[in-house]
């Protein structure tokens, strides 16, 4: 029973760190970007392979992007947006 309490306390402490919080924000951003790319790609009736061809990326890179497995660079996002004939909008809120 103490082992579980120790584990829970360690996990809670790790989740409270700024590094963990930053990683979770990056994951959420990557997931949302991937969801949006997939939505627009599917609205165009394209496969991941077609989008890859139009962007010059490899199909597995598109798959990873749509799955939220990677945080794409702005250059990659610009390529994807151009291929999809979509507007790339980046904003900061204070």
N, C-alpha and C positions, 0 to 999 in steps of 0.2 A: 504494500500500500504506500509506503514512503517513497518507493521508486517512482510510482506514478506521480506523486506530488512533486518530487524533485524534477521529473521530466516536464511537468506542466509549468513549474516556476521557471525553468531554464528556457522553455519555449516562449513564455510570455515576455521574459527579459529580452530575448533575441528579437521578437516582433516589435519591441518598443524602441529598438535602435534606429538611428537615422538611416543607416545603410539598408536595413531591411525595408523601411518605409519607402526609400528611393527606389529600391528594386521592385516593390509592389506597384508603385506609380508607373514605372517603365513597363512592367508587364501589362498593366491596364491600358496604357497608351498603345502598345504594340497590338494587343487584342482588338481594340477599337479600330485602329487603322486597318488591320487585316479584314475585319468585318466589312468596313466600308469599301475596300478594294474588291472584295468578293461580290458585294451587292452590285457595284457598278459593272463589273466584268460579266456577271450573270445577266444583268439587264441588257447588255449588248449581245448576249447569246454566244459569248466566247468561252472556249475552254481555257484552262490554265496554260496549256501549250501554246494557244494562239496569243495570249497576252505575253507570254515569255518571248515568243518570236517578235512581237511588235516592240518590245522593250529592249531586246538584246540580252535579256537575262535567261538563266536556265530554268526549265520548268520546276525543278525542286526549289529554286529560290522563290518563285511565285507561291508555291505550296506553303513554304515556311512563313512567308510574309502573311498570307491569308490566315494561317493558323495562329498567328501571333507569337511565333517561336523566335522572332528576331525583331529588334527595333531598327527599322530601316533608316538609312541616311537620307538627308534632304535630297541628295543627288538621285538616289533610287526612287524616292517619292516623286521627284520631278519627271523622271523617265516614265514611271507608271501613269502619272496624271496625263502626260502628253500622249501616251499611247491610247489612253481611254478617252481622250479629248475632254478631260475634266479639269476643273480649276483646283489648284492646290492652294489651300488657305492655311496659314500658320498664324496663331495669335497668342498674345500673352495677356493675362488678366491679373490685375493687382488687387 
